[in-house]
Amino acid sequence: MNKVLIIDDDKELCMLMAKCIEQENLSVVVANGGIEGLRILEEDKDSCSLIILDIMMPDLDGFQVLQQIR
């Protein structure tokens, strides 16, 4: 499935990226933090074709999220 997961704590930036991605006929899921992003991935690991991951987030940084994804 062509789904993109955006994990970023900047809500305005997420909305802008989601709007641009949706114009390319892709589905978008937004998580406003590392913990939320990991929860979404745990629910359906094979649903995302691409993850856009912010590095500097308050709960878990992007490197910690990436380590748990791997």
PDB file of N, CA, C, O and CB in Angstrom:
ATOM      1  N   MET A   1       0.847  -1.182   0.000  1.00  0.00           N
ATOM      2  CA  MET A   1       0.000   0.000   0.000  1.00  0.00           C
ATOM      3  C   MET A   1       0.888   1.239   0.000  1.00  0.00           C
ATOM      4  O   MET A   1       1.941   1.241   0.639  1.00  0.00           O
ATOM      5  CB  MET A   1      -0.962   0.001   1.224  1.00  0.00           C
ATOM      6  N   ASN A   2       0.493   2.266  -0.688  1.00  0.00           N
ATOM      7  CA  ASN A   2       1.256   3.501  -0.772  1.00  0.00           C
ATOM      8  C   ASN A   2       0.847   4.458   0.344  1.00  0.00           C
ATOM      9  O   ASN A   2       0.095   5.409   0.126  1.00  0.00           O
ATOM     10  CB  ASN A   2       1.061   4.161  -2.143  1.00  0.00           C
ATOM     11  N   LYS A   3       1.356   4.187   1.535  1.00  0.00           N
ATOM     12  CA  LYS A   3       1.040   5.029   2.682  1.00  0.00           C
ATOM     13  C   LYS A   3       2.330   5.628   3.229  1.00  0.00           C
ATOM     14  O   LYS A   3       3.351   4.948   3.331  1.00  0.00           O
ATOM     15  CB  LYS A   3       0.294   4.220   3.782  1.00  0.00           C
ATOM     16  N   VAL A   4       2.268   6.912   3.578  1.00  0.00           N
ATOM     17  CA  VAL A   4       3.409   7.624   4.136  1.00  0.00           C
ATOM     18  C   VAL A   4       3.097   7.976   5.583  1.00  0.00           C
ATOM     19  O   VAL A   4       2.035   8.522   5.883  1.00  0.00           O
ATOM     20  CB  VAL A   4       3.740   8.901   3.307  1.00  0.00           C
ATOM     21  N   LEU A   5       4.028   7.660   6.477  1.00  0.00           N
ATOM     22  CA  LEU A   5       3.896   8.021   7.881  1.00  0.00           C
ATOM     23  C   LEU A   5       4.820   9.196   8.165  1.00  0.00           C
ATOM     24  O   LEU A   5       6.025   9.115   7.930  1.00  0.00           O
ATOM     25  CB  LEU A   5       4.223   6.814   8.809  1.00  0.00           C
ATOM     26  N   ILE A   6       4.259  10.284   8.670  1.00  0.00           N
ATOM     27  CA  ILE A   6       5.042  11.450   9.054  1.00  0.00           C
ATOM     28  C   ILE A   6       5.102  11.477  10.571  1.00  0.00           C
ATOM     29  O   ILE A   6       4.068  11.517  11.237  1.00  0.00           O
ATOM     30  CB  ILE A   6       4.428  12.777   8.480  1.00  0.00           C
ATOM     31  N   ILE A   7       6.315  11.456  11.122  1.00  0.00           N
ATOM     32  CA  ILE A   7       6.506  11.541  12.568  1.00  0.00           C
ATOM     33  C   ILE A   7       7.262  12.833  12.847  1.00  0.00           C
ATOM     34  O   ILE A   7       8.464  12.932  12.602  1.00  0.00           O
ATOM     35  CB  ILE A   7       7.280  10.285  13.132  1.00  0.00           C
ATOM     36  N   ASP A   8       6.538  13.814  13.362  1.00  0.00           N
ATOM     37  CA  ASP A   8       7.114  15.142  13.611  1.00  0.00           C
ATOM     38  C   ASP A   8       6.245  15.861  14.632  1.00  0.00           C
ATOM     39  O   ASP A   8       5.022  15.720  14.624  1.00  0.00           O
ATOM     40  CB  ASP A   8       7.225  15.977  12.288  1.00  0.00           C
ATOM     41  N   ASP A   9       6.877  16.631  15.510  1.00  0.00           N
ATOM     42  CA  ASP A   9       6.117  17.339  16.546  1.00  0.00           C
ATOM     43  C   ASP A   9       5.608  18.704  16.086  1.00  0.00           C
ATOM     44  O   ASP A   9       4.840  19.340  16.808  1.00  0.00           O
ATOM     45  CB  ASP A   9       6.976  17.514  17.778  1.00  0.00           C
ATOM     46  N   ASP A  10       6.012  19.167  14.912  1.00  0.00           N
ATOM     47  CA  ASP A  10       5.555  20.446  14.368  1.00  0.00           C
ATOM     48  C   ASP A  10       4.260  20.211  13.585  1.00  0.00           C
ATOM     49  O   ASP A  10       4.297  19.752  12.444  1.00  0.00           O
ATOM     50  CB  ASP A  10       6.653  21.098  13.456  1.00  0.00           C
ATOM     51  N   LYS A  11       3.141  20.519  14.189  1.00  0.00           N
ATOM     52  CA  LYS A  11       1.832  20.202  13.599  1.00  0.00           C
ATOM     53  C   LYS A  11       1.584  20.944  12.295  1.00  0.00           C
ATOM     54  O   LYS A  11       1.014  20.371  11.366  1.00  0.00           O
ATOM     55  CB  LYS A  11       0.727  20.531  14.581  1.00  0.00           C
ATOM     56  N   GLU A  12       1.998  22.203  12.201  1.00  0.00           N
ATOM     57  CA  GLU A  12       1.789  22.973  10.967  1.00  0.00           C
ATOM     58  C   GLU A  12       2.594  22.381   9.821  1.00  0.00           C
ATOM     59  O   GLU A  12       2.096  22.266   8.701  1.00  0.00           O
ATOM     60  CB  GLU A  12       2.176  24.450  11.175  1.00  0.00           C
ATOM     61  N   LEU A  13       3.830  22.008  10.096  1.00  0.00           N
ATOM     62  CA  LEU A  13       4.674  21.398   9.071  1.00  0.00           C
ATOM     63  C   LEU A  13       4.091  20.061   8.615  1.00  0.00           C
ATOM     64  O   LEU A  13       4.121  19.737   7.428  1.00  0.00           O
ATOM     65  CB  LEU A  13       6.106  21.203   9.600  1.00  0.00           C
ATOM     66  N   CYS A  14       3.563  19.292   9.560  1.00  0.00           N
ATOM     67  CA  CYS A  14       2.930  18.016   9.222  1.00  0.00           C
ATOM     68  C   CYS A  14       1.748  18.221   8.287  1.00  0.00           C
ATOM     69  O   CYS A  14       1.584  17.480   7.318  1.00  0.00           O
ATOM     70  CB  CYS A  14       2.474  17.293  10.490  1.00  0.00           C
ATOM     71  N   MET A  15       0.924  19.223   8.573  1.00  0.00           N
ATOM     72  CA  MET A  15      -0.232  19.501   7.716  1.00  0.00           C
ATOM     73  C   MET A  15       0.222  19.882   6.312  1.00  0.00           C
ATOM     74  O   MET A  15      -0.385  19.449   5.332  1.00  0.00           O
ATOM     75  CB  MET A  15      -1.097  20.626   8.318  1.00  0.00           C
ATOM     76  N   LEU A  16       1.269  20.677   6.200  1.00  0.00           N
ATOM     77  CA  LEU A  16       1.784  21.089   4.896  1.00  0.00           C
ATOM     78  C   LEU A  16       2.341  19.892   4.124  1.00  0.00           C
ATOM     79  O   LEU A  16       2.045  19.718   2.942  1.00  0.00           O
ATOM     80  CB  LEU A  16       2.870  22.161   5.064  1.00  0.00           C
ATOM     81  N   MET A  17       3.147  19.071   4.797  1.00  0.00           N
ATOM     82  CA  MET A  17       3.698  17.891   4.126  1.00  0.00           C
ATOM     83  C   MET A  17       2.587  16.928   3.705  1.00  0.00           C
ATOM     84  O   MET A  17       2.622  16.376   2.605  1.00  0.00           O
ATOM     85  CB  MET A  17       4.700  17.172   5.045  1.00  0.00           C
ATOM     86  N   ALA A  18       1.607  16.729   4.580  1.00  0.00           N
ATOM     87  CA  ALA A  18       0.499  15.824   4.262  1.00  0.00           C
ATOM     88  C   ALA A  18      -0.267  16.319   3.040  1.00  0.00           C
ATOM     89  O   ALA A  18      -0.639  15.530   2.171  1.00  0.00           O
ATOM     90  CB  ALA A  18      -0.453  15.689   5.466  1.00  0.00           C
ATOM     91  N   LYS A  19      -0.497  17.605   2.978  1.00  0.00           N
ATOM     92  CA  LYS A  19      -1.222  18.181   1.830  1.00  0.00           C
ATOM     93  C   LYS A  19      -0.451  17.935   0.528  1.00  0.00           C
ATOM     94  O   LYS A  19      -1.043  17.561  -0.484  1.00  0.00           O
ATOM     95  CB  LYS A  19      -1.449  19.707   2.036  1.00  0.00           C
ATOM     96  N   CYS A  20       0.859  18.142   0.556  1.00  0.00           N
ATOM     97  CA  CYS A  20       1.681  17.930  -0.641  1.00  0.00           C
ATOM     98  C   CYS A  20       1.713  16.462  -1.046  1.00  0.00           C
ATOM     99  O   CYS A  20       1.629  16.140  -2.231  1.00  0.00           O
ATOM    100  CB  CYS A  20       3.105  18.432  -0.403  1.00  0.00           C
ATOM    101  N   ILE A  21       1.833  15.581  -0.076  1.00  0.00           N
ATOM    102  CA  ILE A  21       1.889  14.143  -0.368  1.00  0.00           C
ATOM    103  C   ILE A  21       0.557  13.648  -0.912  1.00  0.00           C
ATOM    104  O   ILE A  21       0.532  12.844  -1.844  1.00  0.00           O
ATOM    105  CB  ILE A  21       2.270  13.348   0.894  1.00  0.00           C
ATOM    106  N   GLU A  22      -0.548  14.118  -0.344  1.00  0.00           N
ATOM    107  CA  GLU A  22      -1.874  13.698  -0.800  1.00  0.00           C
ATOM    108  C   GLU A  22      -2.140  14.137  -2.237  1.00  0.00           C
ATOM    109  O   GLU A  22      -2.911  13.488  -2.944  1.00  0.00           O
ATOM    110  CB  GLU A  22      -2.951  14.262   0.121  1.00  0.00           C
ATOM    111  N   GLN A  23      -1.521  15.218  -2.674  1.00  0.00           N
ATOM    112  CA  GLN A  23      -1.673  15.662  -4.061  1.00  0.00           C
ATOM    113  C   GLN A  23      -1.049  14.666  -5.036  1.00  0.00           C
ATOM    114  O   GLN A  23      -1.361  14.676  -6.227  1.00  0.00           O
ATOM    115  CB  GLN A  23      -1.039  17.044  -4.249  1.00  0.00           C
ATOM    116  N   GLU A  24      -0.174  13.812  -4.531  1.00  0.00           N
ATOM    117  CA  GLU A  24       0.448  12.775  -5.357  1.00  0.00           C
ATOM    118  C   GLU A  24      -0.306  11.450  -5.248  1.00  0.00           C
ATOM    119  O   GLU A  24       0.219  10.399  -5.616  1.00  0.00           O
ATOM    120  CB  GLU A  24       1.912  12.579  -4.949  1.00  0.00           C
ATOM    121  N   ASN A  25      -1.537  11.507  -4.741  1.00  0.00           N
ATOM    122  CA  ASN A  25      -2.419  10.338  -4.607  1.00  0.00           C
ATOM    123  C   ASN A  25      -1.851   9.264  -3.681  1.00  0.00           C
ATOM    124  O   ASN A  25      -2.012   8.068  -3.925  1.00  0.00           O
ATOM    125  CB  ASN A  25      -2.680   9.734  -5.971  1.00  0.00           C
ATOM    126  N   LEU A  26      -1.187   9.707  -2.622  1.00  0.00           N
ATOM    127  CA  LEU A  26      -0.690   8.806  -1.598  1.00  0.00           C
ATOM    128  C   LEU A  26      -1.472   9.040  -0.314  1.00  0.00           C
ATOM    129  O   LEU A  26      -1.947  10.148  -0.062  1.00  0.00           O
ATOM    130  CB  LEU A  26       0.831   9.006  -1.368  1.00  0.00           C
ATOM    131  N   SER A  27      -1.603   8.020   0.475  1.00  0.00           N
ATOM    132  CA  SER A  27      -2.269   8.119   1.766  1.00  0.00           C
ATOM    133  C   SER A  27      -1.254   8.579   2.810  1.00  0.00           C
ATOM    134  O   SER A  27      -0.089   8.184   2.761  1.00  0.00           O
ATOM    135  CB  SER A  27      -2.910   6.759   2.171  1.00  0.00           C
ATOM    136  N   VAL A  28      -1.692   9.411   3.750  1.00  0.00           N
ATOM    137  CA  VAL A  28      -0.794   9.963   4.768  1.00  0.00           C
ATOM    138  C   VAL A  28      -1.358   9.700   6.153  1.00  0.00           C
ATOM    139  O   VAL A  28      -2.555   9.849   6.399  1.00  0.00           O
ATOM    140  CB  VAL A  28      -0.580  11.478   4.553  1.00  0.00           C
ATOM    141  N   VAL A  29      -0.457   9.302   7.057  1.00  0.00           N
ATOM    142  CA  VAL A  29      -0.776   9.178   8.473  1.00  0.00           C
ATOM    143  C   VAL A  29       0.220  10.057   9.208  1.00  0.00           C
ATOM    144  O   VAL A  29       1.418  10.007   8.931  1.00  0.00           O
ATOM    145  CB  VAL A  29      -0.717   7.673   8.973  1.00  0.00           C
ATOM    146  N   VAL A  30      -0.275  10.871  10.151  1.00  0.00           N
ATOM    147  CA  VAL A  30       0.585  11.800  10.884  1.00  0.00           C
ATOM    148  C   VAL A  30       0.637  11.400  12.350  1.00  0.00           C
ATOM    149  O   VAL A  30      -0.392  11.124  12.967  1.00  0.00           O
ATOM    150  CB  VAL A  30       0.081  13.255  10.736  1.00  0.00           C
ATOM    151  N   ALA A  31       1.844  11.371  12.899  1.00  0.00           N
ATOM    152  CA  ALA A  31       2.059  11.160  14.329  1.00  0.00           C
ATOM    153  C   ALA A  31       2.812  12.374  14.850  1.00  0.00           C
ATOM    154  O   ALA A  31       3.839  12.762  14.294  1.00  0.00           O
ATOM    155  CB  ALA A  31       2.850   9.823  14.615  1.00  0.00           C
ATOM    156  N   ASN A  32       2.302  12.965  15.909  1.00  0.00           N
ATOM    157  CA  ASN A  32       2.912  14.173  16.442  1.00  0.00           C
ATOM    158  C   ASN A  32       3.886  13.885  17.579  1.00  0.00           C
ATOM    159  O   ASN A  32       3.939  14.625  18.562  1.00  0.00           O
ATOM    160  CB  ASN A  32       1.842  15.116  16.918  1.00  0.00           C
ATOM    161  N   GLY A  33       4.638  12.833  17.444  1.00  0.00           N
ATOM    162  CA  GLY A  33       5.663  12.471  18.419  1.00  0.00           C
ATOM    163  C   GLY A  33       6.154  11.063  18.171  1.00  0.00           C
ATOM    164  O   GLY A  33       5.499  10.271  17.493  1.00  0.00           O
ATOM    165  N   GLY A  34       7.319  10.756  18.730  1.00  0.00           N
ATOM    166  CA  GLY A  34       7.918   9.448  18.519  1.00  0.00           C
ATOM    167  C   GLY A  34       7.111   8.305  19.089  1.00  0.00           C
ATOM    168  O   GLY A  34       6.982   7.257  18.455  1.00  0.00           O
ATOM    169  N   ILE A  35       6.566   8.492  20.279  1.00  0.00           N
ATOM    170  CA  ILE A  35       5.784   7.435  20.920  1.00  0.00           C
ATOM    171  C   ILE A  35       4.538   7.128  20.100  1.00  0.00           C
ATOM    172  O   ILE A  35       4.194   5.964  19.897  1.00  0.00           O
ATOM    173  CB  ILE A  35       5.394   7.840  22.355  1.00  0.00           C
ATOM    174  N   GLU A  36       3.865   8.170  19.631  1.00  0.00           N
ATOM    175  CA  GLU A  36       2.672   7.976  18.806  1.00  0.00           C
ATOM    176  C   GLU A  36       3.023   7.286  17.483  1.00  0.00           C
ATOM    177  O   GLU A  36       2.283   6.423  17.012  1.00  0.00           O
ATOM    178  CB  GLU A  36       1.986   9.328  18.533  1.00  0.00           C
ATOM    179  N   GLY A  37       4.151   7.671  16.892  1.00  0.00           N
ATOM    180  CA  GLY A  37       4.585   7.047  15.646  1.00  0.00           C
ATOM    181  C   GLY A  37       4.868   5.571  15.813  1.00  0.00           C
ATOM    182  O   GLY A  37       4.491   4.766  14.962  1.00  0.00           O
ATOM    183  N   LEU A  38       5.530   5.203  16.902  1.00  0.00           N
ATOM    184  CA  LEU A  38       5.800   3.789  17.169  1.00  0.00           C
ATOM    185  C   LEU A  38       4.514   3.014  17.410  1.00  0.00           C
ATOM    186  O   LEU A  38       4.396   1.863  16.989  1.00  0.00           O
ATOM    187  CB  LEU A  38       6.728   3.642  18.371  1.00  0.00           C
ATOM    188  N   ARG A  39       3.547   3.632  18.085  1.00  0.00           N
ATOM    189  CA  ARG A  39       2.265   2.978  18.327  1.00  0.00           C
ATOM    190  C   ARG A  39       1.558   2.684  17.004  1.00  0.00           C
ATOM    191  O   ARG A  39       1.006   1.600  16.813  1.00  0.00           O
ATOM    192  CB  ARG A  39       1.372   3.854  19.231  1.00  0.00           C
ATOM    193  N   ILE A  40       1.580   3.662  16.091  1.00  0.00           N
ATOM    194  CA  ILE A  40       0.957   3.476  14.776  1.00  0.00           C
ATOM    195  C   ILE A  40       1.635   2.336  14.020  1.00  0.00           C
ATOM    196  O   ILE A  40       0.962   1.511  13.402  1.00  0.00           O
ATOM    197  CB  ILE A  40       1.028   4.780  13.952  1.00  0.00           C
ATOM    198  N   LEU A  41       2.961   2.291  14.067  1.00  0.00           N
ATOM    199  CA  LEU A  41       3.686   1.223  13.376  1.00  0.00           C
ATOM    200  C   LEU A  41       3.408  -0.143  13.989  1.00  0.00           C
ATOM    201  O   LEU A  41       3.330  -1.136  13.265  1.00  0.00           O
ATOM    202  CB  LEU A  41       5.179   1.503  13.402  1.00  0.00           C
ATOM    203  N   GLU A  42       3.260  -0.212  15.299  1.00  0.00           N
ATOM    204  CA  GLU A  42       2.977  -1.489  15.955  1.00  0.00           C
ATOM    205  C   GLU A  42       1.613  -2.036  15.533  1.00  0.00           C
ATOM    206  O   GLU A  42       1.438  -3.249  15.412  1.00  0.00           O
ATOM    207  CB  GLU A  42       3.031  -1.328  17.481  1.00  0.00           C
ATOM    208  N   GLU A  43       0.659  -1.149  15.313  1.00  0.00           N
ATOM    209  CA  GLU A  43      -0.683  -1.578  14.921  1.00  0.00           C
ATOM    210  C   GLU A  43      -0.683  -2.245  13.554  1.00  0.00           C
ATOM    211  O   GLU A  43      -1.415  -3.210  13.335  1.00  0.00           O
ATOM    212  CB  GLU A  43      -1.635  -0.393  14.918  1.00  0.00           C
ATOM    213  N   ASP A  44       0.133  -1.737  12.629  1.00  0.00           N
ATOM    214  CA  ASP A  44       0.175  -2.302  11.281  1.00  0.00           C
ATOM    215  C   ASP A  44       1.535  -2.010  10.658  1.00  0.00           C
ATOM    216  O   ASP A  44       1.700  -1.014   9.954  1.00  0.00           O
ATOM    217  CB  ASP A  44      -0.971  -1.727  10.397  1.00  0.00           C
ATOM    218  N   LYS A  45       2.498  -2.872  10.917  1.00  0.00           N
ATOM    219  CA  LYS A  45       3.885  -2.643  10.506  1.00  0.00           C
ATOM    220  C   LYS A  45       4.072  -2.562   8.994  1.00  0.00           C
ATOM    221  O   LYS A  45       4.915  -1.801   8.518  1.00  0.00           O
ATOM    222  CB  LYS A  45       4.752  -3.735  11.049  1.00  0.00           C
ATOM    223  N   ASP A  46       3.305  -3.328   8.243  1.00  0.00           N
ATOM    224  CA  ASP A  46       3.506  -3.387   6.801  1.00  0.00           C
ATOM    225  C   ASP A  46       2.682  -2.373   6.017  1.00  0.00           C
ATOM    226  O   ASP A  46       2.642  -2.425   4.788  1.00  0.00           O
ATOM    227  CB  ASP A  46       3.187  -4.752   6.315  1.00  0.00           C
ATOM    228  N   SER A  47       2.025  -1.452   6.719  1.00  0.00           N
ATOM    229  CA  SER A  47       1.138  -0.534   6.015  1.00  0.00           C
ATOM    230  C   SER A  47       1.862   0.665   5.416  1.00  0.00           C
ATOM    231  O   SER A  47       1.327   1.306   4.511  1.00  0.00           O
ATOM    232  CB  SER A  47       0.071  -0.055   6.947  1.00  0.00           C
ATOM    233  N   CYS A  48       3.064   0.989   5.893  1.00  0.00           N
ATOM    234  CA  CYS A  48       3.755   2.208   5.443  1.00  0.00           C
ATOM    235  C   CYS A  48       4.861   1.877   4.453  1.00  0.00           C
ATOM    236  O   CYS A  48       5.690   0.997   4.686  1.00  0.00           O
ATOM    237  CB  CYS A  48       4.341   2.970   6.642  1.00  0.00           C
ATOM    238  N   SER A  49       4.849   2.603   3.343  1.00  0.00           N
ATOM    239  CA  SER A  49       5.905   2.463   2.342  1.00  0.00           C
ATOM    240  C   SER A  49       7.065   3.409   2.624  1.00  0.00           C
ATOM    241  O   SER A  49       8.197   3.157   2.212  1.00  0.00           O
ATOM    242  CB  SER A  49       5.348   2.722   0.944  1.00  0.00           C
ATOM    243  N   LEU A  50       6.774   4.506   3.334  1.00  0.00           N
ATOM    244  CA  LEU A  50       7.777   5.532   3.598  1.00  0.00           C
ATOM    245  C   LEU A  50       7.488   6.162   4.949  1.00  0.00           C
ATOM    246  O   LEU A  50       6.333   6.387   5.310  1.00  0.00           O
ATOM    247  CB  LEU A  50       7.792   6.609   2.475  1.00  0.00           C
ATOM    248  N   ILE A  51       8.560   6.445   5.698  1.00  0.00           N
ATOM    249  CA  ILE A  51       8.432   7.161   6.971  1.00  0.00           C
ATOM    250  C   ILE A  51       9.276   8.420   6.882  1.00  0.00           C
ATOM    251  O   ILE A  51      10.471   8.357   6.594  1.00  0.00           O
ATOM    252  CB  ILE A  51       8.874   6.266   8.189  1.00  0.00           C
ATOM    253  N   ILE A  52       8.652   9.565   7.130  1.00  0.00           N
ATOM    254  CA  ILE A  52       9.367  10.834   7.227  1.00  0.00           C
ATOM    255  C   ILE A  52       9.506  11.109   8.719  1.00  0.00           C
ATOM    256  O   ILE A  52       8.509  11.276   9.421  1.00  0.00           O
ATOM    257  CB  ILE A  52       8.611  12.020   6.464  1.00  0.00           C
ATOM    258  N   LEU A  53      10.749  11.156   9.199  1.00  0.00           N
ATOM    259  CA  LEU A  53      11.021  11.170  10.627  1.00  0.00           C
ATOM    260  C   LEU A  53      11.830  12.397  11.021  1.00  0.00           C
ATOM    261  O   LEU A  53      12.913  12.638  10.488  1.00  0.00           O
ATOM    262  CB  LEU A  53      11.757   9.903  11.037  1.00  0.00           C
ATOM    263  N   ASP A  54      11.293  13.167  11.958  1.00  0.00           N
ATOM    264  CA  ASP A  54      11.998  14.320  12.516  1.00  0.00           C
ATOM    265  C   ASP A  54      13.034  13.819  13.518  1.00  0.00           C
ATOM    266  O   ASP A  54      12.817  12.804  14.179  1.00  0.00           O
ATOM    267  CB  ASP A  54      11.001  15.320  13.194  1.00  0.00           C
ATOM    268  N   ILE A  55      14.140  14.515  13.632  1.00  0.00           N
ATOM    269  CA  ILE A  55      15.184  14.123  14.575  1.00  0.00           C
ATOM    270  C   ILE A  55      14.929  14.694  15.966  1.00  0.00           C
ATOM    271  O   ILE A  55      15.010  13.966  16.955  1.00  0.00           O
ATOM    272  CB  ILE A  55      16.547  14.579  14.069  1.00  0.00           C
ATOM    273  N   MET A  56      14.624  15.982  16.055  1.00  0.00           N
ATOM    274  CA  MET A  56      14.486  16.638  17.356  1.00  0.00           C
ATOM    275  C   MET A  56      13.016  16.695  17.777  1.00  0.00           C
ATOM    276  O   MET A  56      12.256  17.548  17.318  1.00  0.00           O
ATOM    277  CB  MET A  56      15.085  18.060  17.310  1.00  0.00           C
ATOM    278  N   MET A  57      12.634  15.770  18.657  1.00  0.00           N
ATOM    279  CA  MET A  57      11.281  15.731  19.199  1.00  0.00           C
ATOM    280  C   MET A  57      11.382  15.616  20.722  1.00  0.00           C
ATOM    281  O   MET A  57      12.373  15.099  21.239  1.00  0.00           O
ATOM    282  CB  MET A  57      10.458  14.538  18.591  1.00  0.00           C
ATOM    283  N   PRO A  58      10.370  16.092  21.438  1.00  0.00           N
ATOM    284  CA  PRO A  58      10.474  16.134  22.899  1.00  0.00           C
ATOM    285  C   PRO A  58      10.379  14.773  23.606  1.00  0.00           C
ATOM    286  O   PRO A  58      11.071  14.562  24.602  1.00  0.00           O
ATOM    287  CB  PRO A  58       9.408  17.017  23.426  1.00  0.00           C
ATOM    288  N   ASP A  59       9.551  13.855  23.124  1.00  0.00           N
ATOM    289  CA  ASP A  59       9.381  12.596  23.856  1.00  0.00           C
ATOM    290  C   ASP A  59      10.491  11.594  23.533  1.00  0.00           C
ATOM    291  O   ASP A  59      11.231  11.186  24.428  1.00  0.00           O
ATOM    292  CB  ASP A  59       8.019  11.981  23.532  1.00  0.00           C
ATOM    293  N   LEU A  60      10.613  11.208  22.307  1.00  0.00           N
ATOM    294  CA  LEU A  60      11.711  10.372  21.810  1.00  0.00           C
ATOM    295  C   LEU A  60      12.299  11.086  20.610  1.00  0.00           C
ATOM    296  O   LEU A  60      11.558  11.564  19.750  1.00  0.00           O
ATOM    297  CB  LEU A  60      11.226   8.913  21.434  1.00  0.00           C
ATOM    298  N   ASP A  61      13.630  11.166  20.536  1.00  0.00           N
ATOM    299  CA  ASP A  61      14.187  11.810  19.350  1.00  0.00           C
ATOM    300  C   ASP A  61      14.154  10.826  18.179  1.00  0.00           C
ATOM    301  O   ASP A  61      13.915   9.633  18.360  1.00  0.00           O
ATOM    302  CB  ASP A  61      15.640  12.305  19.616  1.00  0.00           C
ATOM    303  N   GLY A  62      14.395  11.341  16.996  1.00  0.00           N
ATOM    304  CA  GLY A  62      14.292  10.532  15.788  1.00  0.00           C
ATOM    305  C   GLY A  62      15.233   9.343  15.765  1.00  0.00           C
ATOM    306  O   GLY A  62      14.898   8.300  15.204  1.00  0.00           O
ATOM    307  N   PHE A  63      16.419   9.487  16.371  1.00  0.00           N
ATOM    308  CA  PHE A  63      17.365   8.380  16.413  1.00  0.00           C
ATOM    309  C   PHE A  63      16.844   7.239  17.292  1.00  0.00           C
ATOM    310  O   PHE A  63      17.028   6.067  16.964  1.00  0.00           O
ATOM    311  CB  PHE A  63      18.724   8.865  16.926  1.00  0.00           C
ATOM    312  N   GLN A  64      16.197   7.581  18.403  1.00  0.00           N
ATOM    313  CA  GLN A  64      15.614   6.557  19.277  1.00  0.00           C
ATOM    314  C   GLN A  64      14.452   5.842  18.576  1.00  0.00           C
ATOM    315  O   GLN A  64      14.300   4.625  18.687  1.00  0.00           O
ATOM    316  CB  GLN A  64      15.127   7.192  20.603  1.00  0.00           C
ATOM    317  N   VAL A  65      13.651   6.607  17.865  1.00  0.00           N
ATOM    318  CA  VAL A  65      12.520   6.020  17.124  1.00  0.00           C
ATOM    319  C   VAL A  65      13.064   5.092  16.039  1.00  0.00           C
ATOM    320  O   VAL A  65      12.586   3.968  15.887  1.00  0.00           O
ATOM    321  CB  VAL A  65      11.614   7.139  16.492  1.00  0.00           C
ATOM    322  N   LEU A  66      14.050   5.551  15.292  1.00  0.00           N
ATOM    323  CA  LEU A  66      14.636   4.737  14.233  1.00  0.00           C
ATOM    324  C   LEU A  66      15.214   3.450  14.781  1.00  0.00           C
ATOM    325  O   LEU A  66      15.056   2.393  14.171  1.00  0.00           O
ATOM    326  CB  LEU A  66      15.710   5.514  13.499  1.00  0.00           C
ATOM    327  N   GLN A  67      15.882   3.521  15.923  1.00  0.00           N
ATOM    328  CA  GLN A  67      16.471   2.334  16.528  1.00  0.00           C
ATOM    329  C   GLN A  67      15.389   1.316  16.871  1.00  0.00           C
ATOM    330  O   GLN A  67      15.584   0.116  16.679  1.00  0.00           O
ATOM    331  CB  GLN A  67      17.270   2.709  17.785  1.00  0.00           C
ATOM    332  N   GLN A  68      14.256   1.783  17.375  1.00  0.00           N
ATOM    333  CA  GLN A  68      13.164   0.855  17.717  1.00  0.00           C
ATOM    334  C   GLN A  68      12.467   0.306  16.475  1.00  0.00           C
ATOM    335  O   GLN A  68      11.978  -0.824  16.488  1.00  0.00           O
ATOM    336  CB  GLN A  68      12.140   1.554  18.611  1.00  0.00           C
ATOM    337  N   ILE A  69      12.418   1.096  15.402  1.00  0.00           N
ATOM    338  CA  ILE A  69      11.819   0.624  14.147  1.00  0.00           C
ATOM    339  C   ILE A  69      12.665  -0.506  13.569  1.00  0.00           C
ATOM    340  O   ILE A  69      12.142  -1.522  13.111  1.00  0.00           O
ATOM    341  CB  ILE A  69      11.689   1.788  13.120  1.00  0.00           C
ATOM    342  N   ARG A  70      13.973  -0.312  13.598  1.00  0.00           N
ATOM    343  CA  ARG A  70      14.881  -1.332  13.037  1.00  0.00           C
ATOM    344  C   ARG A  70      14.805  -2.609  13.829  1.00  0.00           C
ATOM    345  O   ARG A  70      15.496  -3.576  13.508  1.00  0.00           O
ATOM    346  CB  ARG A  70      16.326  -0.826  13.011  1.00  0.00           C
TER     347      ARG A  70
END
